[in-house]
């Protein structure tokens, strides 16, 4: 298996037993950050339930503090969310 496939398998298994989506996301960002040195920041942005035009930072690990709120029409994260596509920058 490739490194990505191994991680995906690990995440799938963990998802079967984790008690919350937040705990699963925290596990995933830690494992990605530990295993893939080329990423200096790994994290999730989630749509703000009280303002669907804004992303809120979720679990993350990395070398810098992210923006806590990002409008959907701003930057790579906003573009990824708006277009429902992965953006690696």
MARLUM-224997 format. One record per atom (N, C-alpha, C, CB): atom name; residue number from 1; residue in one letter; z, y, x. Coordinates in Angstrom, 2 decimals. Each point is the difference from the previous one (the first is absolute). Glycine has a CB too. Example, Ala and Ser with C-alpha at 12.3 -4.5 7.8 and 13.67 -1.06 7.14 Angstrom:
<atoms>
ATOM at   i aa      zz      yy      xx
ATOM  N   1  A    7.80   -5.69   13.19
ATOM CA   1  A    0.00    1.19   -0.89
ATOM  C   1  A    0.00    1.20    0.90
ATOM CB   1  A    1.25   -1.17   -1.89
ATOM  N   2  S   -1.97    2.22    1.54
ATOM CA   2  S    0.06    1.19    0.82
ATOM  C   2  S    0.73    1.09   -0.77
ATOM CB   2  S   -2.15   -0.63    1.18
</atoms>
This chain:
<atoms>
ATOM at   i aa      zz      yy      xx
ATOM  N   1  X    0.00   -1.20    0.84
ATOM CA   1  X    0.00    1.20   -0.84
ATOM  C   1  X    0.00    1.25    0.87
ATOM CB   1  X    1.22   -1.24   -1.82
ATOM  N   2  X   -1.77    2.30    1.28
ATOM CA   2  X    0.05    1.26    0.72
ATOM  C   2  X    1.35    0.66   -0.23
ATOM CB   2  X   -2.50    0.28   -0.22
ATOM  N   3  X    2.77    0.72    1.03
ATOM CA   3  X    1.26    0.73   -0.16
ATOM  C   3  X    0.13    0.57   -1.41
ATOM CB   3  X   -0.05    0.57    2.44
ATOM  N   4  X   -1.02   -0.01   -2.97
ATOM CA   4  X    0.04    0.56   -1.35
ATOM  C   4  X    0.26   -1.09   -1.04
ATOM CB   4  X   -1.57    1.82    0.73
ATOM  N   5  X    0.91   -2.94   -0.58
ATOM CA   5  X    0.17   -1.10   -0.96
ATOM  C   5  X    1.42   -0.55    0.05
ATOM CB   5  X   -2.44   -0.58    0.23
ATOM  N   6  X    3.00    0.49    0.97
ATOM CA   6  X    1.38   -0.47    0.14
ATOM  C   6  X    0.97    0.94   -0.71
ATOM CB   6  X   -0.59   -1.07    2.19
ATOM  N   7  X    0.40    2.35   -1.99
ATOM CA   7  X    0.87    0.99   -0.66
ATOM  C   7  X   -0.17   -0.06   -1.52
ATOM CB   7  X   -0.14    1.47    2.04
ATOM  N   8  X   -1.08   -1.56   -2.49
ATOM CA   8  X   -0.24   -0.07   -1.44
ATOM  C   8  X    0.69   -1.22   -0.60
ATOM CB   8  X   -2.21    1.18    0.31
ATOM  N   9  X    2.13   -2.30    0.37
ATOM CA   9  X    0.68   -1.21   -0.46
ATOM  C   9  X    1.51    0.20   -0.04
ATOM CB   9  X   -1.87   -1.40    0.95
ATOM  N  10  X    2.40    2.01    0.09
ATOM CA  10  X    1.44    0.30    0.06
ATOM  C  10  X    0.42    0.91   -1.16
ATOM CB  10  X   -0.06   -0.26    2.51
ATOM  N  11  X   -0.75    1.28   -2.78
ATOM CA  11  X    0.32    0.92   -1.10
ATOM  C  11  X   -0.06   -0.71   -1.35
ATOM CB  11  X   -0.91    1.92    1.37
ATOM  N  12  X   -0.08   -2.77   -1.54
ATOM CA  12  X   -0.13   -0.74   -1.26
ATOM  C  12  X    1.21   -0.89   -0.24
ATOM CB  12  X   -2.49    0.06    0.24
ATOM  N  13  X    2.94   -0.74    0.80
ATOM CA  13  X    1.18   -0.85   -0.13
ATOM  C  13  X    1.25    0.82   -0.30
ATOM CB  13  X   -1.04   -1.65    1.57
ATOM  N  14  X    1.18    2.77   -0.88
ATOM CA  14  X    1.18    0.85   -0.20
ATOM  C  14  X    0.02    0.57   -1.42
ATOM CB  14  X   -0.01    0.58    2.45
ATOM  N  15  X   -1.16   -0.26   -2.98
ATOM CA  15  X   -0.09    0.57   -1.35
ATOM  C  15  X    0.54   -0.96   -1.06
ATOM CB  15  X   -1.99    1.32    0.73
ATOM  N  16  X    1.96   -2.61   -0.45
ATOM CA  16  X    0.49   -0.99   -0.96
ATOM  C  16  X    1.52    0.03   -0.13
ATOM CB  16  X   -1.97   -1.42    0.54
ATOM  N  17  X    2.67    1.94    0.48
ATOM CA  17  X    1.46   -0.06   -0.01
ATOM  C  17  X    0.69    1.37    0.06
ATOM CB  17  X   -0.22   -2.19    1.08
ATOM  N  18  X   -0.53    3.24   -0.78
ATOM CA  18  X    0.61    1.33    0.14
ATOM  C  18  X    0.48    0.48   -1.36
ATOM CB  18  X   -1.48    0.53    1.98
ATOM  N  19  X    2.59    0.21   -1.99
ATOM CA  19  X    0.59    0.41   -1.28
ATOM  C  19  X   -0.52    1.32   -0.55
ATOM CB  19  X    2.00   -1.23    0.69
ATOM  N  20  X   -2.81    1.96    0.08
ATOM CA  20  X   -0.57    1.24   -0.53
ATOM  C  20  X   -1.26    0.37    0.78
ATOM CB  20  X    2.29    0.79   -0.70
ATOM  N  21  X   -3.12    0.02    0.06
ATOM CA  21  X   -1.22    0.47    0.67
ATOM  C  21  X    0.35    0.85    1.21
ATOM CB  21  X   -1.24   -0.05   -2.20
ATOM  N  22  X    2.29    0.87    2.09
ATOM CA  22  X    0.40    0.85    1.12
ATOM  C  22  X    0.43   -0.84    1.19
ATOM CB  22  X    0.71    1.79   -1.62
ATOM  N  23  X    0.08   -2.83    1.38
ATOM CA  23  X    0.43   -0.87    1.10
ATOM  C  23  X   -1.20   -0.68    0.65
ATOM CB  23  X    2.21   -0.37   -1.16
ATOM  N  24  X   -3.18   -0.05    0.37
ATOM CA  24  X   -1.20   -0.62    0.55
ATOM  C  24  X   -0.79    1.01    0.84
ATOM CB  24  X   -0.09   -1.58   -1.97
ATOM  N  25  X   -0.06    2.79    1.47
ATOM CA  25  X   -0.72    1.03    0.77
ATOM  C  25  X    0.73    0.30    1.31
ATOM CB  25  X   -0.88    0.99   -2.14
ATOM  N  26  X    2.22   -0.93    2.11
ATOM CA  26  X    0.77    0.25    1.23
ATOM  C  26  X   -0.23   -1.12    1.02
ATOM CB  26  X    1.74    1.24   -1.34
ATOM  N  27  X   -1.75   -2.47    0.88
ATOM CA  27  X   -0.27   -1.14    0.87
ATOM  C  27  X   -1.41    0.11    0.60
ATOM CB  27  X    1.56   -1.44   -1.37
ATOM  N  28  X   -2.52    1.74    0.52
ATOM CA  28  X   -1.40    0.07    0.45
ATOM  C  28  X   -0.21    1.08    1.06
ATOM CB  28  X   -0.70   -0.82   -2.24
ATOM  N  29  X    1.25    2.01    2.03
ATOM CA  29  X   -0.22    1.06    0.98
ATOM  C  29  X    0.67   -0.33    1.33
ATOM CB  29  X   -0.14    1.68   -1.86
ATOM  N  30  X    1.32   -2.30    1.80
ATOM CA  30  X    0.67   -0.41    1.26
ATOM  C  30  X   -0.84   -1.02    0.75
ATOM CB  30  X    2.23    0.45   -1.04
ATOM  N  31  X   -2.71   -1.47    0.33
ATOM CA  31  X   -0.78   -1.06    0.65
ATOM  C  31  X   -1.32    0.54    0.56
ATOM CB  31  X    1.03   -1.68   -1.54
ATOM  N  32  X   -1.70    2.51    0.78
ATOM CA  32  X   -1.26    0.58    0.50
ATOM  C  32  X    0.25    0.85    1.23
ATOM CB  32  X   -0.92   -0.01   -2.31
ATOM  N  33  X    1.95    0.82    2.28
ATOM CA  33  X    0.31    0.87    1.13
ATOM  C  33  X    0.38   -0.81    1.23
ATOM CB  33  X    0.75    1.78   -1.60
ATOM  N  34  X    0.02   -2.86    1.41
ATOM CA  34  X    0.40   -0.87    1.12
ATOM  C  34  X   -1.18   -0.75    0.59
ATOM CB  34  X    2.24   -0.24   -1.05
ATOM  N  35  X   -3.14   -0.25    0.18
ATOM CA  35  X   -1.05   -0.89    0.47
ATOM  C  35  X   -1.29    0.68    0.42
ATOM CB  35  X    0.99   -1.65   -1.45
ATOM  N  36  X   -1.21    2.86    1.04
ATOM CA  36  X   -1.28    0.65    0.28
ATOM  C  36  X    0.25    1.33    0.71
ATOM CB  36  X   -1.06   -1.11   -2.02
ATOM  N  37  X    1.14    1.02    3.32
ATOM CA  37  X    0.36    1.16    0.82
ATOM  C  37  X   -0.96    1.18   -0.17
ATOM CB  37  X    1.02   -1.57    1.62
ATOM  N  38  X   -2.24    1.30   -2.05
ATOM CA  38  X   -0.97    1.10   -0.11
ATOM  C  38  X    0.33    0.97   -1.14
ATOM CB  38  X   -1.73   -1.53    0.92
ATOM  N  39  X    2.64    1.12   -1.84
ATOM CA  39  X    0.40    0.88   -1.09
ATOM  C  39  X    1.32    0.67    0.35
ATOM CB  39  X   -1.21   -1.44   -1.68
ATOM  N  40  X    1.19    2.76    1.85
ATOM CA  40  X    1.24    0.70    0.33
ATOM  C  40  X    0.79    0.41   -1.25
ATOM CB  40  X   -1.09    0.83    2.09
ATOM  N  41  X    0.49   -1.05   -3.26
ATOM CA  41  X    0.67    0.30   -1.27
ATOM  C  41  X   -0.57   -0.94   -1.05
ATOM CB  41  X    0.40    2.45    0.63
ATOM  N  42  X    0.48   -3.07   -1.39
ATOM CA  42  X   -0.42   -0.88   -1.09
ATOM  C  42  X    0.87    0.34   -1.20
ATOM CB  42  X   -0.74   -1.87    1.59
ATOM  N  43  X    0.12    2.08   -2.74
ATOM CA  43  X    0.81    0.32   -1.16
ATOM  C  43  X   -0.78   -0.02   -1.29
ATOM CB  43  X    1.41    1.36    1.47
ATOM  N  44  X   -0.69   -1.11   -2.53
ATOM CA  44  X   -0.55    0.03   -1.34
ATOM  C  44  X    0.18    1.39   -0.59
ATOM CB  44  X    0.48   -2.45   -0.31
ATOM  N  45  X   -1.48    2.89   -0.42
ATOM CA  45  X    0.13    1.14   -0.89
ATOM  C  45  X   -0.20   -0.51   -1.41
ATOM CB  45  X   -0.83    1.65    1.76
ATOM  N  46  X    1.65   -1.20   -2.67
ATOM CA  46  X   -0.03   -0.45   -1.38
ATOM  C  46  X   -0.22    1.20   -0.92
ATOM CB  46  X    1.53   -1.94    0.55
ATOM  N  47  X   -2.24    1.71   -1.63
ATOM CA  47  X   -0.22    1.08   -0.98
ATOM  C  47  X    1.34    0.39   -0.61
ATOM CB  47  X   -2.36   -0.83   -0.50
ATOM  N  48  X    2.62    2.11    0.47
ATOM CA  48  X    1.23    0.53   -0.59
ATOM  C  48  X   -0.02   -0.25   -1.50
ATOM CB  48  X    0.18    1.78    1.81
ATOM  N  49  X    0.78   -2.54   -2.34
ATOM CA  49  X   -0.02   -0.29   -1.43
ATOM  C  49  X    0.16    1.25   -0.88
ATOM CB  49  X    0.93   -2.21    0.55
ATOM  N  50  X   -0.33    3.26   -0.01
ATOM CA  50  X    0.17    1.22   -0.81
ATOM  C  50  X   -1.14    1.00    0.22
ATOM CB  50  X    2.47   -0.34    0.12
ATOM  N  51  X   -3.33    0.08    0.86
ATOM CA  51  X   -1.15    0.88    0.25
ATOM  C  51  X   -1.12   -0.83    0.62
ATOM CB  51  X    1.51    2.02    0.33
ATOM  N  52  X   -2.38   -2.62   -1.16
ATOM CA  52  X   -1.02   -0.90    0.51
ATOM  C  52  X   -1.05    0.64    0.90
ATOM CB  52  X    0.37   -1.28   -2.03
ATOM  N  53  X   -0.29    2.57    2.26
ATOM CA  53  X   -0.90    0.67    0.93
ATOM  C  53  X    0.56    0.08    1.40
ATOM CB  53  X   -0.87    1.30   -1.90
ATOM  N  54  X    2.02   -1.97    2.13
ATOM CA  54  X    0.68    0.10    1.29
ATOM  C  54  X    0.41   -1.40    0.48
ATOM CB  54  X    0.83    2.32   -0.58
ATOM  N  55  X   -0.96   -2.53    1.88
ATOM CA  55  X    0.51   -1.21    0.63
ATOM  C  55  X    1.35    0.30    0.62
ATOM CB  55  X   -2.35   -0.85    0.46
ATOM  N  56  X    3.27   -0.10   -0.57
ATOM CA  56  X    1.31    0.10    0.64
ATOM  C  56  X    0.08   -1.03    1.12
ATOM CB  56  X    1.08    0.83   -2.15
ATOM  N  57  X   -0.49   -0.46    3.27
ATOM CA  57  X    0.16   -0.97    1.08
ATOM  C  57  X    0.94   -1.10   -0.45
ATOM CB  57  X   -0.41    1.79    1.74
ATOM  N  58  X    0.03   -3.01   -1.42
ATOM CA  58  X    0.83   -1.17   -0.27
ATOM  C  58  X    0.52   -0.52    1.33
ATOM CB  58  X   -1.31   -0.58   -2.09
ATOM  N  59  X    1.61   -0.71    2.14
ATOM CA  59  X    0.47   -0.58    1.26
ATOM  C  59  X   -1.01    0.22    1.13
ATOM CB  59  X    1.29   -1.72   -1.32
ATOM  N  60  X   -0.76    2.07    2.49
ATOM CA  60  X   -0.87    0.19    1.17
ATOM  C  60  X    0.80   -0.25    1.27
ATOM CB  60  X   -1.41    1.68   -1.26
ATOM  N  61  X    0.67   -1.93    2.34
ATOM CA  61  X    0.56   -0.14    1.34
ATOM  C  61  X   -1.00    0.67    0.92
ATOM CB  61  X    1.25   -2.18   -0.52
ATOM  N  62  X   -0.75    2.98    1.48
ATOM CA  62  X   -0.94    0.58    0.93
ATOM  C  62  X    0.58    1.10    0.84
ATOM CB  62  X   -1.73   -0.58   -1.55
ATOM  N  63  X    0.84    1.16    2.33
ATOM CA  63  X    0.40    0.96    1.02
ATOM  C  63  X    0.05    1.43   -0.50
ATOM CB  63  X   -0.98   -1.52    1.66
ATOM  N  64  X    0.71    1.75   -2.92
ATOM CA  64  X    0.09    1.37   -0.52
ATOM  C  64  X    0.46   -0.03   -1.45
ATOM CB  64  X   -1.82    0.77    1.57
ATOM  N  65  X    2.35    0.34   -2.02
ATOM CA  65  X    0.42    0.12   -1.39
ATOM  C  65  X   -1.19    0.44   -0.85
ATOM CB  65  X    2.36    0.58    0.71
ATOM  N  66  X   -2.64   -1.31   -1.76
ATOM CA  66  X   -1.17    0.33   -0.82
ATOM  C  66  X    0.28    1.12   -0.98
ATOM CB  66  X   -0.76   -2.35    0.23
ATOM  N  67  X   -0.30    2.86   -0.82
ATOM CA  67  X    0.15    0.92   -1.13
ATOM  C  67  X    0.64   -0.78   -1.14
ATOM CB  67  X   -2.01    1.40    0.71
ATOM  N  68  X    3.00   -0.81   -1.35
ATOM CA  68  X    0.69   -0.67   -1.09
ATOM  C  68  X   -0.85   -0.03   -1.26
ATOM CB  68  X    2.19    0.71    0.98
ATOM  N  69  X   -2.95    0.37   -1.21
ATOM CA  69  X   -0.86    0.10   -1.18
ATOM  C  69  X   -1.40    0.41    0.46
ATOM CB  69  X    1.97    0.63   -1.49
ATOM  N  70  X   -2.98   -1.30    0.94
ATOM CA  70  X   -1.39    0.32    0.32
ATOM  C  70  X   -0.78    0.10   -1.30
ATOM CB  70  X    0.16   -1.18    2.26
ATOM  N  71  X   -0.78    2.32   -2.54
ATOM CA  71  X   -0.87    0.09   -1.17
ATOM  C  71  X   -1.18   -0.96    0.15
ATOM CB  71  X    0.69    2.42   -0.36
ATOM  N  72  X   -1.14   -2.99   -0.75
ATOM CA  72  X   -1.10   -0.96    0.05
ATOM  C  72  X   -1.29    0.59    0.56
ATOM CB  72  X    1.03   -1.14   -1.93
ATOM  N  73  X   -1.16    2.45    1.91
ATOM CA  73  X   -1.23    0.61    0.51
ATOM  C  73  X    0.15    0.46    1.45
ATOM CB  73  X   -0.55    0.73   -2.32
ATOM  N  74  X    1.52   -1.30    3.05
ATOM CA  74  X    0.27    0.44    1.37
ATOM  C  74  X    0.00   -1.18    0.97
ATOM CB  74  X    1.35    1.91   -0.91
ATOM  N  75  X   -2.10   -1.75    1.99
ATOM CA  75  X    0.08   -0.92    1.13
ATOM  C  75  X   -0.48   -1.42   -0.25
ATOM CB  75  X    1.86    1.36    0.71
ATOM  N  76  X   -1.66   -2.21    0.32
ATOM CA  76  X   -0.44   -1.39   -0.06
ATOM  C  76  X    0.74   -0.80   -1.07
ATOM CB  76  X   -0.56    0.15    2.42
ATOM  N  77  X    1.85    0.07   -2.52
ATOM CA  77  X    0.78   -0.74   -1.00
ATOM  C  77  X   -0.43    0.36   -1.41
ATOM CB  77  X    1.93   -0.07    1.58
ATOM  N  78  X   -2.13    1.35   -1.82
ATOM CA  78  X   -0.47    0.42   -1.32
ATOM  C  78  X   -1.38   -0.56   -0.30
ATOM CB  78  X    1.35    2.08    0.22
ATOM  N  79  X   -2.23   -2.08    0.78
ATOM CA  79  X   -1.34   -0.56   -0.18
ATOM  C  79  X    0.05   -1.49   -0.28
ATOM CB  79  X   -0.91    1.75    1.52
ATOM  N  80  X    1.75   -2.47   -0.80
ATOM CA  80  X    0.12   -1.45   -0.23
ATOM  C  80  X    0.50   -0.29   -1.41
ATOM CB  80  X    0.46   -0.35    2.45
ATOM  N  81  X    0.52    1.08   -2.90
ATOM CA  81  X    0.55   -0.21   -1.34
ATOM  C  81  X   -1.00    0.40   -1.07
ATOM CB  81  X    2.30    0.40    0.90
ATOM  N  82  X   -2.96    0.71   -0.72
ATOM CA  82  X   -0.96    0.49   -0.98
ATOM  C  82  X   -1.18   -0.96   -0.15
ATOM CB  82  X    0.68    2.35    0.54
ATOM  N  83  X   -1.16   -2.88    0.61
ATOM CA  83  X   -1.18   -0.87   -0.02
ATOM  C  83  X    0.33   -1.48   -0.08
ATOM CB  83  X   -1.15    1.73    1.31
ATOM  N  84  X    2.46   -2.06   -1.31
ATOM CA  84  X    0.46   -1.39   -0.03
ATOM  C  84  X   -0.64   -0.82    1.12
ATOM CB  84  X    0.33    0.18   -2.50
ATOM  N  85  X   -0.36    0.43    3.71
ATOM CA  85  X   -0.56   -0.66    1.17
ATOM  C  85  X    0.92    0.17    1.19
ATOM CB  85  X   -2.32    0.38   -0.86
ATOM  N  86  X    2.34   -1.37    1.73
ATOM CA  86  X    0.79    0.08    1.22
ATOM  C  86  X   -0.67    0.97    0.96
ATOM CB  86  X    0.82   -2.37   -0.31
ATOM  N  87  X   -0.02    3.22    0.95
ATOM CA  87  X   -0.48    0.91    1.03
ATOM  C  87  X    0.85   -0.24    1.23
ATOM CB  87  X   -0.78    1.74   -1.70
ATOM  N  88  X    0.16   -2.06    2.81
ATOM CA  88  X    0.72   -0.17    1.26
ATOM  C  88  X   -0.39    1.15    0.89
ATOM CB  88  X    0.08   -2.54   -0.22
ATOM  N  89  X    0.90    3.35    0.56
ATOM CA  89  X   -0.30    1.19    0.79
ATOM  C  89  X    0.77    0.09    1.26
ATOM CB  89  X   -0.52    1.12   -2.05
</atoms>
